[in-house]
Amino acid sequence: MEFRDTPPTAIKGRGAASNPEGRFETIRHHAEDDGWQSALLDEAAPRPRTEVTEERARSVITRNDSPDIAFEQALNPFRGCEHGCVYCFARPSHSYLNLSPGLDFETKIRAKGNLADVLRAELAKPGYVPKPINIGSNTDPYQPIEKKWRLTRAALEVLAECHHPCTIVTKNALVERDLDLLAAMAREKLVQVFVSVNSLDNHLAAKLEPRASAPHRRLKAIAALAAAGVPVGVLVAPIIPALNDMYMEAVLERAHEAGARCAGYTVLRLPWELKALFREWLALHAPQRAGHVMSLVRQMNGGRDYDSDFRTRMRGQGVFAELLRKRFEVGCRRHGFGRARELRLDCTRFAPPRKPSPQGELF
């Protein structure tokens, strides 16, 4: 009997088209089509549904000492992200859960149900030194399941109560739900929000970032944040050569019109299993440009698909990377954008949370 590989097919509403094993798995599964029962093959299967499992976290504040990252502390309410962005550098982290960086990353999500309690306990530890906490450094804190779980809002409530500063990175307009908290924190210089917009093409975004808010909706979220007095910036990230880099200047212009006053960018990063997943996506959605895109990606990474060097991984290297840098700087000067790190959040107001008392409080 002749066997032939079953090629992956695009799944509407999902970024990944397959579910490859993580790098720590010892067993590999390989699908074959023997020509029988074709109606039962993957293309006839129902679309994968999102499954959320509650996780009891032991700690929620992570520390970072990478020289190319602007924050030292971070908090992520979820593991995995329903947005399904195929380029997400966090996908390989799902391998630590014995899950696939592919479809599992966007369909099998862990929610830290006790996040607020653990955060409160960590902030109350003796000797804790307040530094801005970034929310959403790994996975988006306002991904669709946040609407039900409200973990990001719970974290903001704790931080607001303690007058603790934070920054937020998202590509979902759900951030508008928390304008009441964010506006109050902004008045005390306790928050800064960054909205990621890497193109203005809704059709491209629907394939690259299938469950994130559409680009025009993110621009409206920037406008809503700015109108509420919340310092807001735009992140043109990630920039993928020959796929969305042509939108850089237009994104900066539209974001400035909406009220963004600082900007940043990063280039595509393809660590670990993400290399194969992104190549698979290109073959399905941009086959005519796949070779050109990957050629430019390698040029920006010293001849490899990815170079993890702290000095270059965020901005790339080589001629094309330098061109991107100059284009970005010209765009920022044209619209008067400041740098994302220029805003100084206030750490002096921090008041550790009080332990709950059965007698309550008099004041």
C-alpha positions as CSV (number, residue, x, y, z in Angstrom):
1,M,0.0,0.0,0.0
2,E,1.3,3.4,-0.9
3,F,1.4,6.0,1.9
4,R,1.7,9.7,1.3
5,D,2.0,12.6,3.8
6,T,-1.2,14.5,4.7
7,P,-0.3,18.2,4.2
8,P,-1.7,20.6,6.8
9,T,-4.5,22.9,5.8
10,A,-5.4,26.3,7.2
11,I,-8.0,26.3,10.0
12,K,-10.3,29.3,10.1
13,G,-9.9,31.3,13.3
14,R,-6.6,29.7,14.2
15,G,-3.0,30.7,13.5
16,A,-1.3,27.4,13.5
17,A,-2.3,24.6,11.1
18,S,-0.7,21.7,12.9
19,N,0.2,20.5,16.4
20,P,3.8,19.4,16.3
21,E,5.3,17.9,19.4
22,G,7.3,20.1,21.7
23,R,11.1,19.9,21.8
24,F,11.1,17.9,25.0
25,E,8.8,15.1,23.7
26,T,10.4,11.8,22.9
27,I,7.5,10.4,20.9
28,R,6.7,11.8,17.4
29,H,3.3,11.4,15.7
30,H,3.2,11.4,11.9
31,A,-0.1,11.5,10.0
32,E,-0.4,9.5,6.7
33,D,-3.1,9.3,4.1
34,D,-3.5,5.7,2.7
35,G,-6.2,6.7,0.3
36,W,-9.0,5.1,2.4
37,Q,-11.8,6.9,4.3
38,S,-10.8,10.3,3.0
39,A,-14.0,11.8,4.6
40,L,-12.5,11.1,8.0
41,L,-9.2,12.9,7.4
42,D,-8.3,16.1,9.3
43,E,-9.9,18.5,6.8
44,A,-13.3,17.0,7.7
45,A,-12.7,17.3,11.5
46,P,-14.5,20.0,13.5
47,R,-12.5,23.1,14.3
48,P,-10.5,22.8,17.6
49,R,-12.3,24.5,20.5
50,T,-10.6,26.5,23.2
51,E,-10.1,24.6,26.5
52,V,-9.2,26.6,29.6
53,T,-7.8,24.8,32.7
54,E,-7.5,26.6,36.0
55,E,-4.0,26.6,37.4
56,R,-3.0,27.3,41.0
57,A,0.1,29.4,40.8
58,R,2.7,29.4,43.5
59,S,4.2,32.7,42.4
60,V,3.1,35.2,39.7
61,I,5.8,37.9,39.6
62,T,8.7,36.9,37.4
63,R,12.0,38.7,37.3
64,N,14.0,39.6,34.2
65,D,17.6,40.7,33.7
66,S,17.8,40.7,29.9
67,P,19.6,43.8,28.8
68,D,17.3,44.4,25.8
69,I,14.1,44.4,27.8
70,A,12.9,47.6,29.5
71,F,11.2,46.1,32.5
72,E,12.6,44.0,35.4
73,Q,9.3,42.5,36.7
74,A,6.4,40.9,34.8
75,L,3.1,39.2,35.4
76,N,1.2,36.9,33.0
77,P,-2.4,35.8,34.0
78,F,-2.5,33.1,31.3
79,R,-0.3,30.4,29.7
80,G,-1.0,30.1,26.1
81,C,-3.0,32.7,24.1
82,E,-6.2,32.4,22.2
83,H,-5.3,35.2,19.8
84,G,-3.4,32.5,17.9
85,C,-0.7,34.9,16.4
86,V,1.4,32.5,14.4
87,Y,4.6,34.6,15.0
88,C,4.3,34.6,18.8
89,F,7.7,34.1,20.4
90,A,5.9,32.6,23.5
91,R,4.7,29.6,21.6
92,P,7.7,27.4,22.6
93,S,6.9,28.0,26.3
94,H,4.0,25.6,25.9
95,S,6.5,22.7,25.6
96,Y,7.2,23.1,29.3
97,L,3.6,22.0,29.9
98,N,4.0,18.9,27.6
99,L,1.8,20.6,25.1
100,S,2.4,21.6,21.5
101,P,3.6,25.1,20.5
102,G,1.1,24.7,17.6
103,L,-2.6,24.5,18.0
104,D,-2.3,23.5,21.7
105,F,-0.8,27.0,22.5
106,E,-4.0,28.7,21.2
107,T,-6.6,26.1,22.3
108,K,-5.3,24.6,25.6
109,I,-4.8,27.5,27.9
110,R,-4.0,27.7,31.6
111,A,-5.5,30.4,33.7
112,K,-4.0,31.4,37.0
113,G,-7.2,31.5,39.0
114,N,-5.5,32.5,42.3
115,L,-3.5,35.2,40.7
116,A,-4.9,38.1,42.7
117,D,-4.3,36.3,46.1
118,V,-0.8,35.3,45.2
119,L,0.1,38.8,43.9
120,R,-1.2,40.3,47.1
121,A,1.0,38.0,49.1
122,E,4.1,38.7,47.1
123,L,3.6,42.4,47.3
124,A,3.2,42.1,51.1
125,K,6.5,40.3,51.6
126,P,9.0,42.1,53.9
127,G,11.7,43.8,51.9
128,Y,9.7,43.9,48.6
129,V,11.1,46.7,46.4
130,P,8.5,48.2,44.1
131,K,9.4,48.4,40.4
132,P,7.0,48.7,37.5
133,I,5.4,45.3,36.6
134,N,4.8,44.6,33.0
135,I,1.5,42.8,32.3
136,G,1.5,40.8,29.1
137,S,5.1,40.3,28.4
138,N,4.6,36.6,27.3
139,T,0.9,36.2,26.5
140,D,-1.8,38.8,26.0
141,P,-3.6,39.8,29.2
142,Y,-6.7,40.8,27.3
143,Q,-7.1,37.8,25.1
144,P,-10.7,36.7,24.6
145,I,-10.9,34.4,27.6
146,E,-10.2,37.4,29.9
147,K,-13.7,38.6,29.3
148,K,-14.9,35.7,31.4
149,W,-12.0,35.1,33.8
150,R,-11.2,38.8,34.6
151,L,-7.8,37.9,35.9
152,T,-6.1,40.9,34.4
153,R,-8.7,43.2,36.0
154,A,-8.2,41.4,39.4
155,A,-4.4,42.1,39.1
156,L,-5.1,45.8,38.3
157,E,-7.3,46.1,41.3
158,V,-4.6,44.8,43.6
159,L,-2.0,47.1,42.0
160,A,-4.3,50.1,42.2
161,E,-5.0,49.4,45.8
162,C,-1.3,49.3,46.6
163,H,-0.5,52.3,44.3
164,H,2.0,50.0,42.5
165,P,3.0,51.0,38.9
166,C,2.6,48.8,35.9
167,T,2.8,48.7,32.1
168,I,0.5,46.8,29.8
169,V,1.0,45.3,26.3
170,T,-2.0,44.2,24.3
171,K,-3.5,43.9,20.9
172,N,-7.1,43.5,22.1
173,A,-9.7,46.3,22.4
174,L,-10.9,44.6,25.6
175,V,-8.5,46.9,27.4
176,E,-11.2,49.5,27.2
177,R,-13.3,47.6,29.7
178,D,-10.8,48.6,32.5
179,L,-10.7,52.3,31.6
180,D,-12.1,53.2,35.1
181,L,-9.1,51.6,36.8
182,L,-6.5,52.7,34.2
183,A,-7.6,56.3,34.2
184,A,-7.5,56.5,38.0
185,M,-4.0,54.9,38.0
186,A,-2.8,57.3,35.3
187,R,-3.7,60.3,37.4
188,E,-1.1,59.0,39.9
189,K,1.5,58.1,37.2
190,L,1.0,54.4,37.9
191,V,0.3,53.0,34.4
192,Q,1.3,53.1,30.8
193,V,-0.4,51.1,28.0
194,F,1.1,49.9,24.7
195,V,-1.1,48.7,21.9
196,S,0.5,46.5,19.3
197,V,-0.4,47.3,15.7
198,N,1.8,45.8,13.0
199,S,-0.3,46.4,9.8
200,L,-3.5,48.1,8.6
201,D,-4.6,45.2,6.5
202,N,-7.6,43.4,8.1
203,H,-7.2,40.4,5.7
204,L,-3.6,39.9,6.7
205,A,-4.3,40.3,10.4
206,A,-7.1,37.7,10.2
207,K,-4.5,35.2,9.1
208,L,-1.5,36.3,11.2
209,E,-3.5,37.2,14.4
210,P,-6.9,35.4,13.9
211,R,-8.5,36.2,17.3
212,A,-6.9,39.5,18.1
213,S,-8.8,42.7,17.5
214,A,-8.7,44.0,14.0
215,P,-6.1,46.8,13.4
216,H,-8.7,49.6,13.0
217,R,-10.3,48.4,16.3
218,R,-6.9,48.7,18.1
219,L,-6.5,52.2,16.8
220,K,-9.9,53.0,18.4
221,A,-8.7,51.5,21.6
222,I,-5.7,53.9,21.5
223,A,-8.0,56.8,21.0
224,A,-10.2,55.7,24.0
225,L,-7.2,55.3,26.2
226,A,-5.8,58.7,25.2
227,A,-9.2,60.4,25.7
228,A,-9.3,58.9,29.3
229,G,-5.9,60.4,30.1
230,V,-4.0,57.1,30.0
231,P,-0.5,57.4,28.6
232,V,-0.6,55.1,25.5
233,G,2.0,54.1,23.0
234,V,2.0,52.0,19.8
235,L,4.3,49.0,19.2
236,V,4.8,48.2,15.5
237,A,5.6,44.6,16.3
238,P,6.7,42.3,15.0
239,I,7.9,43.6,11.7
240,I,8.0,40.8,9.2
241,P,10.0,41.6,6.1
242,A,8.2,41.6,2.8
243,L,4.9,40.8,4.6
244,N,4.0,43.8,6.8
245,D,7.0,46.1,6.9
246,M,5.4,48.3,4.3
247,Y,2.8,49.4,6.8
248,M,5.3,50.9,9.3
249,E,4.9,54.6,8.4
250,A,1.1,54.3,8.0
251,V,0.7,52.7,11.4
252,L,2.8,55.4,13.1
253,E,0.7,58.1,11.4
254,R,-2.6,56.5,12.3
255,A,-1.6,55.8,15.9
256,H,-0.4,59.3,16.4
257,E,-3.7,60.6,15.1
258,A,-5.5,58.4,17.6
259,G,-3.5,59.7,20.5
260,A,-0.4,57.6,20.9
261,R,2.6,59.6,22.1
262,C,5.4,57.1,22.1
263,A,6.4,54.2,19.8
264,G,8.5,51.1,19.6
265,Y,9.1,48.2,17.3
266,T,10.7,44.8,17.1
267,V,11.4,42.4,14.3
268,L,10.2,38.8,13.9
269,R,11.8,36.3,16.3
270,L,11.7,32.6,15.5
271,P,13.0,30.7,18.5
272,W,12.9,26.9,18.8
273,E,9.7,25.3,17.3
274,L,8.5,28.6,16.0
275,K,10.7,28.3,12.9
276,A,8.8,25.3,11.5
277,L,5.4,26.7,12.5
278,F,6.1,30.0,10.7
279,R,7.4,28.3,7.6
280,E,4.3,26.2,7.5
281,W,2.1,29.3,7.8
282,L,4.0,31.0,4.9
283,A,3.5,27.9,2.7
284,L,-0.3,28.0,3.4
285,H,-0.9,31.8,3.3
286,A,1.9,33.4,1.3
287,P,3.5,30.7,-0.8
288,Q,4.7,33.1,-3.5
289,R,6.6,35.2,-1.0
290,A,7.7,32.5,1.4
291,G,11.2,32.2,0.0
292,H,11.7,36.0,-0.1
293,V,10.4,36.5,3.4
294,M,12.7,33.8,4.9
295,S,15.7,35.1,2.9
296,L,15.3,38.5,4.5
297,V,14.7,37.0,7.9
298,R,18.0,35.1,7.6
299,Q,19.8,38.3,6.5
300,M,18.6,39.9,9.7
301,N,19.8,37.0,11.8
302,G,23.4,36.5,10.6
303,G,22.4,33.8,8.0
304,R,20.2,31.8,10.4
305,D,16.4,31.7,11.0
306,Y,17.0,33.1,14.5
307,D,19.9,34.6,16.4
308,S,19.2,34.9,20.2
309,D,22.0,37.5,20.7
310,F,20.7,40.1,23.1
311,R,22.4,42.9,21.1
312,T,20.4,42.1,17.9
313,R,17.5,39.8,18.5
314,M,14.9,42.6,18.9
315,R,16.1,44.8,15.9
316,G,18.0,42.4,13.7
317,Q,21.3,43.1,11.9
318,G,22.4,43.8,8.4
319,V,21.3,46.1,5.6
320,F,17.5,45.4,5.8
321,A,17.5,45.8,9.6
322,E,19.3,49.1,9.3
323,L,16.8,50.3,6.8
324,L,14.0,49.5,9.2
325,R,15.7,51.4,12.0
326,K,16.1,54.5,9.8
327,R,12.5,54.3,8.6
328,F,11.2,54.0,12.1
329,E,13.3,56.9,13.4
330,V,12.2,59.2,10.5
331,G,8.6,58.2,11.2
332,C,8.9,59.0,14.9
333,R,10.5,62.4,14.2
334,R,7.8,63.3,11.7
335,H,5.1,62.7,14.3
336,G,6.9,63.8,17.4
337,F,6.9,60.4,19.1
338,G,8.9,60.0,22.2
339,R,10.6,56.7,23.2
340,A,8.7,54.1,25.2
341,R,11.1,54.3,28.1
342,E,10.8,58.1,28.6
343,L,7.8,58.0,30.8
344,R,8.7,57.6,34.5
345,L,6.1,55.8,36.6
346,D,5.9,56.7,40.3
347,C,7.1,54.0,42.7
348,T,7.1,56.2,45.7
349,R,3.4,55.8,46.4
350,F,3.6,52.1,47.0
351,A,1.8,50.8,50.1
352,P,2.1,47.1,50.8
353,P,-1.3,45.4,51.0
354,R,-2.6,44.7,54.5
355,K,-3.3,41.2,55.6
356,P,-7.0,40.5,56.0
357,S,-8.2,40.8,59.6
358,P,-11.2,39.2,61.2
359,Q,-11.8,42.5,63.0
360,G,-12.0,44.5,59.8
361,E,-10.6,48.0,59.6
362,L,-11.6,51.2,61.4
363,F,-10.3,53.5,58.7
